Amino acid sequence: MENIFREYDIRGIFEKELNEKSVKLIGYLLGEEIKKHGEYVAIGYDARTHSPLLKDYLASGFVKAGVKVLDMGLVPTPVCYFANYVEFSGITPAGSVMITGSHNPKEYNGFKITIDKKPFFGNDIYALRDKFFKMQDIAIKDNTASIKIPAKKKYIDYMVNEFSFLKGLETKIVLDGGNAVAGVVIKDIFDDLRFDYKGLYLEPDGNFPNHHPDPTIEENLKDIKEELKDGFDIGFAYDGDADRIAVLTKKYNIKGDILAILFAKQMKKPIVIGEVKCSKIMYDEINKMGGKAIMYKTGHSNLKVKIRETGADLAAEVSGHIFFADRYFGYDDAIYATLRVLELIKKGMNLDKEIDALPKVYSTEEIKIPIKEDKKFELMKWIKEILFKRPSYLPDIKNIINIDGVRINFENGWALVRVSNTTPVLVTRYEATDKESLNLYQKSIERLINEAKETL
C-alpha cells in the first residue's frame, strides 16, 4: 500500500490497492486539506471502467470531511485543471481531483490532485500517506451527494473562442484518441472550428480495444501513420487522460523537446523549462534565439511548480507533456497544445523544414530497466557511488548534473540514468553527435548499471 503514494500523484491497482476502504479514507484526508482553502472540490474521471466507482468512494470521503463535491463527469485531465480557474454559478473550486490511470495498464487507476491552483505532490502526498496508515479504523458511510457542473462545456467554449482565428483551417488532420478520454472534448472543438479531420478511436472504452493509449510506444502509432501516408498532413495522438501529446508529420514523430523549440520561435525572449531527458539541442537553440532554457526534474507536478517559480512561458517533457503559461494557465494540456501546433501551421511554419534545419544528433528512446519498486532508489544510490569513482571503462566525463538522477555529459553527448517515480523501472536515455559515441556511452553506462545491480 505504501507504494501507491507516489511523487506526483496517487496510483495503484483497482480493488487490490484502490478499493472502497482506501479510497474513502484518501478522500477524507484530502478533504481535510482542501477545507483549509475553501469548501468545494471538483472531481473528474477518465474512461477506465472502474473510474465512476472510485469517484463515488472519493466523494463519500470528501462529504465525511465536510467538503462539497462538484461532479465534472467523464473529462480529460486538462478539463479538471481548467475547473480551478473558472466559476460555476458563483462557485470556484478550492481544489480538484482527476481520477485517472493515465497511460498505465487498464487495471490501474489513480488521483492527480490540485489544491489552491497548485499541484499537491511530493512531501504533501507523503504526509498524507503517514496519516493514512494512522487512521485505518475510521468508518466512512456511502454518501455521494454532489453538484453536477458543466466544466467540459466551459472548456470547449474557451478553446473555440481562444482559437476562433483558426476556423476553416485547410490542413488535413488525423486524431487518435486510443479509446480514452480526449474525444469527449476534441470532437466538439474541431467541429465548431470547422476543421478538416478524421478521428480514430475517439469513443471512450476503458478496455482499450484497438491499442493502449500511450503514444510514446511506436506500435500504438501505426494506425495514425497509415493515415498520414493516405493524404493527411498532420496527426495527433493522446494518452489515457489527454495531458500528453504525440505530434506526427509525414516525416517526423516530433517529441516534446523539439516541439518546445518550435513554440519558442513564436515568443519574444522565451523562458523555457525542460526536463533532464530533453535534448541538448533544445537548450542550445532556445538560448541561441535570445531566450533562456532551464533544466529541471521530470514530472508534471515539478514542472508546474517551476513555471510559477521562474515566470517561464513554457515547459516541456520529451514524452509530450507541454505546459503553456504563455496565454494559458501553466499546466499540461494536450488539447491546447494541439491547437497551438495548428496555429504554427496557420502562421506558415513548415514543421518538417524547421526540424531539418536543426543540428543533427543521434539519440535513443527512453530505455526502461525493470527493478523492484522497493529496490529502485537503492540501485540509484549504488550507481552514483560507482560513478563517483570514475571506473576506467567510462569515457571522459565533462560534468555530471544531479538535478534528477544523473545526467552525465561526455565530449560528444550525454547519458541519463534516473528512477521513475511512477513505475518500478530505471529510465535511461542517450544522445550523441555520432553513432559511434552513442553506442559507446550506452554500453559504458549499461555496464555500470549491471555492476551496481550486483551490489543489491
C-alpha positions in Angstrom: 0.0 0.0 0.0 2.9 2.4 0.7 3.8 2.3 -3.0 0.5 3.9 -4.1 1.7 7.3 -2.7 4.0 8.5 -5.5 6.0 11.6 -6.0 3.4 13.2 -8.4 0.2 11.6 -7.6 -1.5 8.5 -6.0 -1.6 5.5 -8.2 -2.4 1.8 -7.8 -4.3 -1.3 -8.9 -8.1 -1.1 -8.7 -9.6 -3.3 -5.8 -6.2 -4.6 -4.7 -4.9 -1.2 -3.6 -7.5 1.3 -4.6 -10.6 -0.2 -3.0 -13.6 1.1 -1.1 -11.9 1.5 2.2 -8.6 3.0 1.0 -10.2 5.5 -1.5 -12.8 6.7 1.0 -10.0 7.4 3.5 -7.9 9.2 0.9 -11.0 11.3 0.0 -11.5 12.2 3.7 -7.8 13.2 4.2 -7.8 15.2 1.0 -11.0 16.9 2.2 -9.2 17.9 5.4 -6.5 19.6 3.3 -9.0 21.3 0.9 -11.0 22.7 3.8 -8.0 25.0 4.5 -8.7 26.8 1.2 -12.5 26.6 0.6 -15.5 24.3 0.8 -15.7 22.8 -2.8 -13.7 20.2 -4.6 -14.2 19.4 -8.3 -13.9 15.7 -9.3 -13.5 14.3 -12.9 -12.7 10.8 -14.1 -11.3 9.1 -17.2 -12.6 6.3 -19.4 -11.5 3.3 -17.2 -14.3 1.0 -16.3 -13.8 1.5 -12.6 -13.3 5.3 -12.6 -17.0 6.1 -11.8 -17.0 3.8 -8.8 -13.8 5.3 -7.5 -15.5 8.7 -7.9 -18.3 7.6 -5.6 -15.8 6.3 -3.0 -13.8 9.5 -3.1 -16.9 11.7 -2.9 -18.0 9.8 0.3 -14.7 10.7 1.9 -15.0 14.3 0.9 -18.5 14.5 2.3 -17.4 13.0 5.6 -14.7 15.7 5.8 -17.4 18.4 5.2 -16.4 19.3 1.7 -18.9 19.7 -1.1 -18.4 17.8 -4.3 -18.6 19.3 -7.8 -19.0 16.5 -10.3 -17.5 17.0 -13.7 -18.2 13.5 -15.0 -16.1 12.0 -17.8 -13.4 14.5 -18.8 -9.7 14.8 -19.7 -7.3 15.8 -17.0 -6.8 19.3 -18.6 -10.5 20.0 -18.0 -10.1 19.1 -14.4 -7.2 21.5 -14.1 -9.2 24.2 -16.0 -12.0 23.9 -13.5 -9.7 25.5 -10.9 -9.7 28.7 -12.9 -13.4 29.3 -13.6 -16.6 29.9 -11.7 -19.7 27.7 -11.7 -22.7 29.7 -10.6 -20.5 31.8 -8.4 -18.5 28.8 -7.1 -14.8 28.4 -7.7 -13.4 25.1 -6.5 -10.7 25.2 -3.8 -9.2 22.1 -5.5 -9.7 19.3 -7.9 -9.1 15.6 -8.2 -8.7 13.8 -11.5 -9.3 10.1 -11.3 -7.1 8.5 -14.0 -4.6 5.7 -14.6 -3.1 7.8 -17.4 -1.0 5.6 -19.6 -0.8 2.7 -17.1 -2.4 -0.7 -17.9 -6.2 -0.8 -17.6 -6.3 -2.4 -14.1 -4.5 0.8 -12.7 -6.1 4.0 -11.6 -5.1 6.9 -9.5 -5.6 10.6 -8.5 -4.0 13.8 -9.8 -4.6 16.4 -7.2 -4.7 20.2 -7.3 -5.3 22.4 -4.2 -5.4 26.2 -4.4 -4.4 26.0 -8.1 -1.1 24.3 -7.1 -0.2 20.6 -7.6 -0.5 18.5 -4.4 2.6 16.3 -4.6 5.9 15.2 -3.1 6.1 15.9 0.7 2.4 16.7 0.8 1.5 13.3 -0.6 4.0 11.6 1.8 2.5 13.4 4.8 -1.0 12.3 3.7 0.4 8.7 3.4 1.6 8.9 7.0 -1.9 10.0 8.2 -3.5 7.3 6.1 -1.7 4.5 8.0 -2.6 6.0 11.3 -6.3 6.3 10.6 -7.3 2.8 9.3 -10.1 2.4 11.8 -12.2 5.4 10.7 -15.6 4.5 9.4 -16.9 6.3 6.3 -20.5 5.7 5.1 -21.6 5.9 1.5 -22.6 9.5 0.7 -22.2 10.6 -2.9 -24.1 13.9 -2.7 -22.7 16.2 -5.4 -23.5 19.1 -7.7 -23.0 18.5 -11.4 -21.0 21.3 -13.1 -20.6 22.0 -16.9 -16.8 22.0 -16.8 -16.5 20.2 -20.1 -18.7 22.8 -21.9 -16.9 25.7 -20.4 -13.6 24.2 -21.5 -14.8 23.6 -25.1 -16.3 27.1 -25.3 -13.0 28.6 -24.0 -10.9 26.7 -26.6 -13.2 27.6 -29.5 -13.2 31.3 -28.5 -9.4 31.4 -28.0 -8.7 29.8 -31.4 -11.5 31.2 -33.4 -8.9 32.6 -35.9 -8.2 29.1 -37.0 -11.7 28.5 -38.2 -11.8 26.7 -41.6 -8.1 25.8 -41.5 -7.5 23.7 -44.6 -4.9 21.4 -43.1 -6.0 17.8 -43.2 -5.8 16.4 -39.7 -6.0 12.9 -38.2 -6.5 12.3 -34.5 -6.0 9.1 -32.5 -7.7 9.1 -29.1 -6.9 5.5 -28.2 -10.5 5.0 -26.9 -9.5 7.1 -24.0 -10.9 10.5 -23.0 -9.6 13.1 -25.4 -12.5 12.5 -27.8 -15.1 13.8 -25.3 -13.9 17.4 -25.9 -11.8 17.4 -29.1 -14.6 16.4 -31.4 -16.8 19.4 -30.3 -13.8 21.8 -30.5 -12.8 20.6 -34.0 -16.4 20.6 -35.3 -17.0 24.1 -34.0 -13.8 25.3 -35.6 -14.8 23.6 -38.9 -11.5 21.6 -39.2 -11.0 19.0 -41.9 -10.2 16.0 -39.7 -10.6 12.3 -39.2 -10.9 10.8 -35.8 -9.6 7.3 -34.9 -10.8 5.6 -31.7 -12.3 8.8 -30.2 -15.1 6.9 -28.4 -14.2 6.2 -24.8 -13.8 2.5 -23.9 -11.9 1.6 -20.8 -11.0 -1.8 -22.3 -8.9 0.0 -24.9 -9.9 -2.5 -27.7 -7.7 -1.0 -30.5 -4.5 -0.2 -28.8 -3.3 1.1 -25.4 -3.5 4.9 -25.1 0.2 5.5 -24.7 1.6 7.5 -27.7 5.3 7.1 -26.5 5.1 3.5 -27.8 5.6 3.4 -31.6 3.4 0.4 -32.0 0.4 2.4 -30.8 1.0 5.0 -33.6 0.8 2.6 -36.6 -2.8 3.4 -37.5 -2.2 7.2 -37.5 1.0 6.7 -39.6 -1.0 4.8 -42.2 -3.5 7.7 -42.4 -0.6 10.1 -42.9 0.5 8.1 -45.9 -3.0 8.4 -47.3 -3.4 12.1 -47.7 -3.4 13.6 -44.2 -1.0 16.4 -43.4 -0.6 16.1 -39.7 -1.6 13.7 -36.9 -2.1 14.0 -33.2 -2.3 11.1 -30.6 -3.2 11.3 -26.9 -2.5 9.3 -23.8 -5.2 8.0 -21.4 -6.1 11.3 -19.8 -5.1 13.7 -22.6 -2.4 15.6 -20.8 0.3 14.1 -23.1 0.5 14.5 -26.9 2.3 12.9 -29.9 2.6 15.1 -33.0 3.3 13.4 -36.3 4.1 14.7 -39.7 4.7 12.6 -42.8 8.4 12.7 -41.9 8.7 13.1 -38.1 7.3 12.0 -34.8 8.0 15.3 -33.0 9.0 14.8 -29.4 8.1 17.3 -26.7 11.6 18.9 -26.5 11.6 19.6 -30.3 8.0 21.0 -30.1 9.3 23.4 -27.4 11.8 24.8 -29.9 9.0 25.3 -32.5 6.7 27.0 -30.0 9.5 29.2 -28.7 10.2 30.6 -32.1 6.8 32.5 -31.8 7.7 34.1 -28.4 9.9 37.1 -27.6 12.9 36.1 -25.3 11.1 32.9 -24.1 11.9 31.3 -20.8 11.5 27.6 -21.4 11.9 24.8 -18.8 13.0 21.3 -20.0 13.3 18.1 -18.0 16.6 16.1 -17.7 15.6 13.9 -20.6 15.4 16.8 -23.1 17.9 17.0 -26.0 20.9 19.3 -25.7 19.6 20.8 -28.9 16.5 22.2 -27.1 18.7 24.1 -24.6 21.1 25.3 -27.1 18.6 26.5 -29.7 16.4 28.4 -27.2 19.5 30.1 -25.7 20.6 31.0 -29.3 17.3 32.7 -30.1 17.8 35.1 -27.1 15.7 33.0 -24.7 16.6 31.2 -21.6 16.4 27.4 -21.2 16.3 25.9 -17.7 16.9 22.2 -17.0 14.8 20.7 -14.2 13.3 17.5 -12.8 11.0 15.2 -14.7 7.3 15.2 -13.6 4.2 17.2 -14.3 4.0 18.5 -10.7 7.6 19.5 -10.6 7.4 21.5 -13.9 4.1 23.3 -12.9 5.8 24.5 -9.7 9.0 25.5 -11.6 6.9 27.5 -14.1 5.4 29.6 -11.3 8.8 30.0 -9.6 10.6 31.2 -12.7 7.8 33.0 -14.6 8.6 30.7 -17.6 6.5 30.9 -20.7 6.6 27.2 -21.5 7.8 23.8 -20.1 8.2 20.5 -21.9 8.9 16.8 -21.4 10.1 14.6 -24.1 7.1 12.3 -23.6 4.7 15.0 -24.7 3.7 16.9 -21.6 3.6 20.5 -22.8 2.9 23.3 -20.3 1.9 26.7 -21.6 2.0 29.7 -19.3 2.1 31.9 -22.4 -1.5 32.8 -23.0 -2.6 29.9 -20.7 -2.6 28.7 -17.1 0.7 26.8 -16.9 -0.5 23.2 -16.8 0.0 20.3 -19.2 -2.8 20.2 -21.7 -2.5 18.1 -24.9 -5.7 19.5 -26.4 -4.4 23.1 -26.0 -1.0 22.0 -27.4 -2.8 20.6 -30.4 -4.3 24.0 -31.2 -1.0 25.8 -30.7 0.6 23.4 -33.2 -2.2 24.2 -35.7 -1.6 27.9 -35.0 2.1 27.5 -36.1 0.8 25.9 -39.3 -1.7 28.7 -39.9 1.1 31.2 -39.5 3.0 29.5 -42.2 5.5 27.4 -40.3 6.7 24.3 -42.2 7.3 21.9 -39.3 9.5 19.5 -41.2 11.7 22.2 -42.7 12.2 23.7 -39.2 13.3 20.3 -37.8 15.5 19.6 -40.9 17.4 22.8 -40.1 18.3 21.8 -36.5 21.7 20.3 -35.7 21.9 16.5 -36.3 22.2 14.3 -33.3 21.6 10.6 -32.6 19.6 9.5 -29.6 17.8 6.6 -28.1 14.2 6.5 -26.9 13.7 6.1 -23.2 15.1 2.7 -22.2 13.3 1.3 -19.2 15.2 -1.2 -17.0 12.8 -3.2 -14.7 13.7 -3.1 -11.0 11.7 -4.0 -7.9 9.8 -1.0 -6.5 11.5 -1.3 -3.1 15.0 -1.6 -4.7 15.0 1.1 -7.3 16.2 4.0 -5.1 18.9 1.8 -3.5 20.1 0.9 -7.0 20.3 4.5 -8.0 22.4 5.2 -4.9 24.9 2.5 -5.9 25.0 3.8 -9.5 26.1 7.2 -8.1 28.7 5.6 -5.8 30.3 3.7 -8.7 30.1 6.8 -11.0 31.8 8.9 -8.4 34.8 6.5 -8.6 35.1 7.1 -12.3 35.7 3.5 -13.4 38.3 3.1 -16.2 35.7 1.8 -18.7 33.8 5.1 -18.8 34.7 7.7 -21.4 36.0 11.0 -20.2 33.3 12.8 -18.3 33.0 16.6 -18.6 30.5 17.0 -15.7 27.5 15.4 -14.0 24.2 17.1 -13.4 22.4 15.8 -10.3 19.0 17.5 -10.7 17.1 14.3 -11.2 19.1 11.1 -11.2 22.4 11.7 -13.1 22.8 13.3 -16.5 26.4 12.6 -17.5 27.9 14.9 -20.0 30.7 13.4 -22.2 32.7 15.1 -25.0 30.2 14.3 -27.8 26.9 13.8 -25.9 25.3 12.7 -22.7 23.7 9.8 -20.8 20.9 9.9 -18.3 20.0 7.5 -15.6 17.1 8.2 -13.3 14.5 6.4 -11.2 10.9 6.5 -12.5 8.6 7.9 -9.8 5.5 6.2 -11.3 6.7 2.7 -12.3 9.2 0.1 -11.0 11.9 1.0 -13.5 15.2 2.9 -14.1 14.9 5.2 -17.1 18.0 5.7 -19.3 18.4 7.8 -22.4 21.4 8.6 -24.6 22.3 11.3 -27.1 25.5 12.0 -29.2 26.7 13.8 -32.3 27.7 10.5 -33.9 26.5 6.9 -33.8 29.9 5.5 -32.5 29.8 7.8 -29.5 26.2 7.0 -28.8 26.9 3.2 -28.8 30.0 3.8 -26.6 28.0 5.8 -24.0 25.2 3.4 -23.9 27.4 0.3 -23.5 29.5 2.0 -20.8 26.5 3.1 -18.7 24.8 -0.2 -19.1 27.9 -1.9 -17.8 27.9 0.5 -14.8 24.2 -0.3 -14.1 24.9 -4.0 -14.1 27.8 -3.5 -11.8 25.5 -1.6 -9.4 22.9 -4.4 -9.6 25.4 -6.9 -8.3 25.7 -4.9 -5.1 22.0 -5.3 -4.3 
